[in-house]
Amino acid sequence: MTKIYLDNAATTPIDKEVVEVMRKSMLENFGNPSSSHQFGRNAKSSVEAARKNIATHFNVTASEIIFTAGGTEADNLILQNAVTNLKVQTIITSKIEHHAVLHTLDFLKKNYQIEVIYLDVDEFGTVNLKQLETVLSSLKTKVLVSLMFVNNEIGNLLPIDKVSKICRFYNALFHSDTVQGIGHYGIDLQETPIDFIAASAHKFHGPKGVGFAYFKKGFGIQPILHGGNQEKGARSSTENVHSILGMEKALDIAIKNLEKDKNYLTDLKSYFIKQLFQLFPKIAFNGLSSNLEKSSYTILSARFPLQNDMLLFRLDLAGIAASGGSACQSGSNSGSHVLQTFLNEENASKTSARFSFSKHTTKKEIDIVLIKLKELLK
């Protein structure tokens, strides 16, 4: 049976070059970076070289990059520091953020009595930026705006340049969960002055269990993990040396091939959309995911004109991997909190599937998926 993987927004396959870098590190660079002997110094040197290289891709300094276990920890570290260390009293966000943000805000609201304001979204999942300006103009407290760059379920792109300018004008801090964007879009943090971003290596063909948080210079960091005082005191735990080096390599490859991969996948996504319209004239697409300018070229969220609760299961039996929403909610029957936020009851009841692509996805695979969808939904 042919296996086709169209769930790259959940995780991507690791590049072979990344595996080789990690394999070599596991065999030759096994020292603890906190040890003072040459084995430890070699490991520490490798980690710091990776930090510097990663920072260069975003036009920031190495000291502004904190290695974490992934995007969720990075979001937690940033948001908890905003409240406990930077004394933020009000956080502005939306209800279509990743749960790494939403659940962290629930915790902070309960334990620190902060105010959380949720911006409206329209029927396409677009965040109301006029409302953002109105809210910011009325607040007298210290404020953080937390809005994700690329929505992981519908692919909507946030105009981060515009949001960063709004935040600067009103003297608000700006945090963006950029997990779905890094490795797919270039971000120059000098040109687009975001204060905090989060990244996860497994979204751009790196290993799972490693990522980083960016803290703009000048903000102190209080750890949420205590112990050995690693990461300059910002994050205790022995550094995941092999995965950090793997992440560095994966990001190097992604940035080097960014335009080529973007052009290839934009054409592939466009082809898929056209063919789906031919097969299902009444098909719709959630959010802005069918808009090639305003959504990520890696994500397409299709809403079929019927209800078929077994679609994803039957696709899986046919060797095709797709998602009904965020894979971070695997096993949940509660449905997508993102789609439920802006779809009406009728559209929310229809079957939606998220197809997400990588540089390894082929037109031949798309054609096979189209044939299977026609068979299952005829």
C-alpha positions as CSV (number, residue, x, y, z in Angstrom):
1,M,0.0,0.0,0.0
2,T,1.3,3.4,-1.0
3,K,1.7,5.7,2.0
4,I,1.1,9.4,1.6
5,Y,1.9,11.9,4.3
6,L,-0.2,15.1,4.3
7,D,0.1,16.1,7.9
8,N,3.2,18.2,7.9
9,A,1.7,20.9,10.1
10,A,1.7,18.3,12.8
11,T,5.3,17.3,12.2
12,T,7.7,16.9,9.4
13,P,10.0,14.0,8.4
14,I,13.6,14.7,9.5
15,D,16.0,15.6,6.7
16,K,18.7,12.9,6.1
17,E,21.4,15.5,6.5
18,V,20.0,16.4,10.0
19,V,20.0,12.7,11.0
20,E,23.7,12.5,10.0
21,V,24.6,15.6,12.0
22,M,22.8,14.1,15.1
23,R,24.3,10.7,14.6
24,K,27.8,12.1,14.4
25,S,27.2,14.2,17.5
26,M,25.8,11.2,19.5
27,L,29.0,9.2,18.7
28,E,31.6,11.9,19.0
29,N,30.2,14.8,21.1
30,F,28.7,13.2,24.1
31,G,30.1,15.4,26.8
32,N,27.9,17.4,29.3
33,P,28.1,21.1,28.3
34,S,28.3,22.0,32.0
35,S,31.4,19.9,32.6
36,S,34.8,21.7,32.7
37,H,36.9,19.0,31.0
38,Q,37.5,19.0,27.2
39,F,34.5,16.7,26.5
40,G,32.2,19.2,28.2
41,R,33.9,22.2,26.6
42,N,33.6,20.6,23.1
43,A,29.8,20.1,23.7
44,K,29.4,23.6,25.1
45,S,31.3,25.1,22.1
46,S,29.0,23.2,19.7
47,V,25.9,24.5,21.4
48,E,27.1,28.1,21.4
49,A,28.1,27.9,17.8
50,A,24.6,26.6,16.9
51,R,23.0,29.4,19.0
52,K,25.0,32.0,17.1
53,N,24.2,30.5,13.7
54,I,20.5,30.3,14.5
55,A,20.5,33.9,15.8
56,T,22.1,35.1,12.5
57,H,19.1,33.8,10.5
58,F,16.8,36.3,12.5
59,N,19.3,39.2,12.6
60,V,19.6,39.0,16.4
61,T,22.4,38.2,18.9
62,A,23.1,34.8,20.3
63,S,22.3,36.0,23.8
64,E,18.7,36.5,22.8
65,I,18.1,32.8,21.9
66,I,17.1,30.4,24.7
67,F,16.9,26.7,23.8
68,T,13.8,24.9,25.0
69,A,12.1,21.5,24.5
70,G,9.9,23.0,21.8
71,G,7.3,25.6,20.9
72,T,5.0,24.9,23.9
73,E,7.8,25.4,26.4
74,A,8.9,28.5,24.6
75,D,5.4,30.0,24.7
76,N,5.1,29.1,28.4
77,L,8.5,30.7,29.2
78,I,7.6,33.9,27.4
79,L,4.1,34.3,28.7
80,Q,4.9,33.5,32.3
81,N,7.9,35.9,32.2
82,A,5.7,38.6,30.8
83,V,3.5,38.4,33.9
84,T,5.8,37.4,36.7
85,N,8.9,39.2,35.6
86,L,7.9,42.1,33.3
87,K,4.7,42.8,35.3
88,V,2.3,42.7,32.4
89,Q,-1.2,43.1,33.7
90,T,-3.2,42.8,30.4
91,I,-2.8,40.3,27.6
92,I,-4.6,40.7,24.3
93,T,-5.0,37.6,22.1
94,S,-7.6,35.7,20.1
95,K,-9.5,32.5,20.6
96,I,-7.9,30.8,17.6
97,E,-4.4,30.7,19.1
98,H,-2.6,27.4,19.8
99,H,-3.5,25.8,23.1
100,A,0.1,26.4,24.2
101,V,-0.9,30.0,24.4
102,L,-4.6,29.7,25.4
103,H,-4.1,27.2,28.2
104,T,-1.1,29.1,29.5
105,L,-3.2,32.3,29.6
106,D,-6.0,30.4,31.5
107,F,-3.3,29.4,34.1
108,L,-2.0,32.9,34.4
109,K,-5.5,34.4,34.7
110,K,-6.4,32.0,37.4
111,N,-3.2,32.4,39.4
112,Y,-2.1,36.0,38.8
113,Q,-5.5,37.7,38.2
114,I,-4.3,39.2,34.9
115,E,-6.8,40.5,32.4
116,V,-7.1,38.6,29.1
117,I,-8.9,40.3,26.2
118,Y,-9.9,38.2,23.2
119,L,-10.1,40.0,19.8
120,D,-12.9,39.2,17.5
121,V,-12.3,37.2,14.3
122,D,-14.5,37.3,11.2
123,E,-16.0,34.4,9.2
124,F,-12.6,33.7,7.7
125,G,-10.7,33.6,11.0
126,T,-9.1,37.0,10.4
127,V,-8.2,38.9,13.6
128,N,-9.8,42.3,14.0
129,L,-6.8,44.7,14.0
130,K,-8.9,47.8,14.2
131,Q,-10.3,46.4,17.4
132,L,-6.7,45.8,18.6
133,E,-5.9,49.5,18.1
134,T,-9.1,50.5,19.9
135,V,-8.4,48.3,22.8
136,L,-4.8,49.4,23.1
137,S,-5.7,53.1,23.0
138,S,-8.0,52.6,26.0
139,L,-5.7,50.7,28.3
140,K,-3.6,52.2,31.0
141,T,-1.9,49.0,32.2
142,K,1.2,47.3,30.9
143,V,0.1,45.2,27.9
144,L,1.3,42.2,25.9
145,V,-0.2,41.3,22.6
146,S,0.0,37.6,21.7
147,L,-1.0,36.6,18.2
148,M,0.4,33.7,16.1
149,F,2.1,34.3,12.8
150,V,0.7,31.3,11.0
151,N,-2.4,29.6,12.3
152,N,-1.7,25.9,12.6
153,E,-5.2,24.8,11.6
154,I,-6.3,27.1,8.8
155,G,-3.0,28.6,7.7
156,N,-4.0,32.3,8.0
157,L,-1.0,34.6,7.9
158,L,-1.0,37.4,10.4
159,P,0.4,40.7,9.0
160,I,3.2,40.8,11.6
161,D,4.7,43.9,10.2
162,K,1.5,45.8,10.8
163,V,0.9,44.3,14.2
164,S,4.4,45.1,15.4
165,K,3.9,48.8,14.3
166,I,0.6,49.0,16.2
167,C,2.2,47.5,19.3
168,R,5.2,50.0,19.0
169,F,2.8,52.9,18.6
170,Y,0.9,52.0,21.7
171,N,4.0,50.9,23.7
172,A,2.7,47.3,24.0
173,L,4.9,44.2,24.0
174,F,4.4,41.8,21.1
175,H,4.7,38.0,21.3
176,S,4.1,35.8,18.3
177,D,3.9,32.0,18.2
178,T,5.9,31.6,15.0
179,V,6.1,27.8,15.2
180,Q,4.4,27.2,11.8
181,G,6.2,30.0,10.1
182,I,9.9,29.5,10.9
183,G,11.7,27.6,8.2
184,H,9.0,28.6,5.7
185,Y,9.1,32.4,5.9
186,G,12.0,34.7,6.5
187,I,11.8,36.8,9.6
188,D,14.2,39.7,10.2
189,L,13.6,40.8,13.8
190,Q,15.3,44.1,13.2
191,E,12.9,45.0,10.4
192,T,9.9,43.5,12.1
193,P,10.6,44.2,15.8
194,I,8.7,41.4,17.6
195,D,9.7,41.2,21.3
196,F,9.3,37.4,21.7
197,I,8.9,34.5,19.3
198,A,8.7,30.7,19.7
199,A,10.0,27.9,17.5
200,S,10.0,24.2,17.2
201,A,12.5,22.2,15.1
202,H,10.1,19.4,14.1
203,K,8.0,21.8,12.0
204,F,10.9,22.4,9.6
205,H,12.4,18.9,9.2
206,G,14.3,18.8,12.4
207,P,14.1,16.6,15.5
208,K,11.2,16.6,18.0
209,G,11.7,17.8,21.5
210,V,13.8,20.9,20.8
211,G,13.0,24.5,19.9
212,F,13.9,28.0,21.1
213,A,12.4,31.2,22.5
214,Y,13.6,34.6,21.4
215,F,13.7,37.3,24.1
216,K,14.5,40.7,22.8
217,K,17.7,42.1,24.5
218,G,16.9,44.0,27.6
219,F,14.3,41.7,29.1
220,G,15.4,39.7,32.0
221,I,14.3,36.0,32.1
222,Q,13.2,34.1,35.2
223,P,13.2,30.3,34.7
224,I,10.1,28.1,34.9
225,L,12.4,25.1,35.3
226,H,14.8,25.2,38.2
227,G,17.9,23.1,38.8
228,G,21.3,23.5,37.2
229,N,21.1,27.1,36.1
230,Q,21.7,26.2,32.4
231,E,21.0,28.6,29.5
232,K,22.5,31.5,31.5
233,G,20.0,30.8,34.3
234,A,16.9,31.1,32.0
235,R,16.2,27.3,31.6
236,S,17.6,24.6,33.9
237,S,18.2,21.2,32.3
238,T,21.2,19.7,30.6
239,E,21.2,21.0,27.0
240,N,19.9,18.6,24.4
241,V,23.2,18.9,22.4
242,H,22.4,16.5,19.5
243,S,19.0,17.9,18.9
244,I,20.2,21.5,19.1
245,L,22.8,20.7,16.4
246,G,20.1,18.9,14.4
247,M,17.8,22.0,14.7
248,E,20.6,24.2,13.5
249,K,21.2,22.0,10.4
250,A,17.5,21.8,9.7
251,L,17.1,25.6,9.8
252,D,20.2,26.1,7.6
253,I,18.7,23.8,5.0
254,A,15.2,25.4,5.2
255,I,16.5,28.9,4.9
256,K,18.8,28.0,2.0
257,N,16.0,26.5,0.0
258,L,13.2,28.7,1.3
259,E,12.2,30.4,-2.0
260,K,12.6,27.2,-4.1
261,D,10.4,25.2,-1.7
262,K,7.9,28.1,-1.4
263,N,7.4,28.3,-5.2
264,Y,7.1,24.5,-5.5
265,L,4.6,24.1,-2.8
266,T,2.5,27.2,-3.8
267,D,2.1,25.6,-7.2
268,L,1.2,22.2,-5.7
269,K,-1.3,23.8,-3.3
270,S,-2.9,25.7,-6.2
271,Y,-3.2,22.5,-8.2
272,F,-4.8,20.7,-5.3
273,I,-7.4,23.5,-4.8
274,K,-8.4,23.5,-8.5
275,Q,-8.8,19.8,-8.6
276,L,-10.9,19.7,-5.5
277,F,-13.2,22.4,-7.0
278,Q,-13.6,20.2,-10.1
279,L,-14.5,17.1,-8.0
280,F,-16.6,18.9,-5.4
281,P,-18.1,22.2,-6.9
282,K,-19.7,23.0,-3.5
283,I,-16.5,22.5,-1.5
284,A,-15.4,25.4,0.7
285,F,-12.1,26.2,2.5
286,N,-11.8,27.2,6.1
287,G,-10.3,30.5,6.9
288,L,-8.2,32.0,4.2
289,S,-6.5,28.7,3.4
290,S,-7.4,28.8,-0.3
291,N,-6.0,32.3,-0.6
292,L,-2.4,31.9,-1.8
293,E,-1.4,35.3,-0.7
294,K,-3.0,35.4,2.8
295,S,-2.4,31.8,3.9
296,S,0.6,29.5,4.4
297,Y,1.6,27.6,1.3
298,T,2.0,24.5,3.5
299,I,-1.6,24.3,4.8
300,L,-5.0,23.8,3.2
301,S,-8.2,23.3,5.3
302,A,-11.0,21.9,3.2
303,R,-14.6,21.8,4.2
304,F,-16.6,19.2,2.2
305,P,-20.3,19.7,1.5
306,L,-21.5,16.9,3.7
307,Q,-20.8,15.1,7.0
308,N,-18.6,12.0,6.9
309,D,-17.3,11.3,10.4
310,M,-15.2,8.4,9.1
311,L,-13.3,10.3,6.3
312,L,-10.0,10.7,8.2
313,F,-10.2,7.1,9.4
314,R,-10.8,5.7,5.9
315,L,-8.1,7.9,4.5
316,D,-5.8,6.4,7.1
317,L,-6.8,2.9,6.1
318,A,-5.9,3.8,2.6
319,G,-2.4,4.9,3.7
320,I,-3.2,8.7,3.6
321,A,-2.4,10.8,6.6
322,A,-4.3,14.1,7.1
323,S,-5.8,15.8,10.1
324,G,-9.2,17.2,11.2
325,G,-7.6,20.0,13.0
326,S,-4.6,20.4,15.4
327,A,-2.7,17.1,15.9
328,C,-1.8,18.4,19.3
329,Q,-5.3,17.3,20.3
330,S,-5.0,13.8,19.1
331,G,-7.6,11.5,20.5
332,S,-9.9,14.4,21.4
333,N,-13.5,14.3,20.3
334,S,-14.1,17.9,21.1
335,G,-13.4,19.1,17.6
336,S,-11.3,22.1,16.5
337,H,-11.5,25.1,18.8
338,V,-10.3,27.2,15.9
339,L,-13.1,26.2,13.5
340,Q,-15.7,26.4,16.3
341,T,-14.7,30.0,16.9
342,F,-15.8,31.4,13.5
343,L,-17.9,28.8,11.7
344,N,-21.6,28.8,12.0
345,E,-23.4,25.7,13.3
346,E,-24.2,24.4,9.8
347,N,-20.7,24.7,8.5
348,A,-19.1,23.4,11.7
349,S,-21.1,20.2,11.3
350,K,-19.7,19.5,7.9
351,T,-16.5,17.4,7.5
352,S,-13.3,19.4,7.4
353,A,-9.8,18.0,6.7
354,R,-6.5,19.7,7.0
355,F,-4.0,18.7,4.4
356,S,-0.5,20.1,5.0
357,F,2.4,19.7,2.6
358,S,6.2,19.6,2.7
359,K,9.0,19.7,0.1
360,H,8.7,15.9,-0.2
361,T,5.0,16.0,-1.3
362,T,4.5,15.2,-5.0
363,K,1.9,15.9,-7.6
364,K,1.5,12.2,-8.1
365,E,0.6,11.8,-4.4
366,I,-2.0,14.6,-4.7
367,D,-3.6,12.8,-7.6
368,I,-3.8,9.6,-5.6
369,V,-5.5,11.5,-2.7
370,L,-8.0,13.1,-5.1
371,I,-9.0,9.7,-6.5
372,K,-9.5,8.4,-3.0
373,L,-11.5,11.4,-1.9
374,K,-13.8,11.0,-4.9
375,E,-14.3,7.3,-4.0
376,L,-15.0,8.1,-0.3
377,L,-17.2,11.1,-0.8
378,K,-19.0,10.3,-4.0
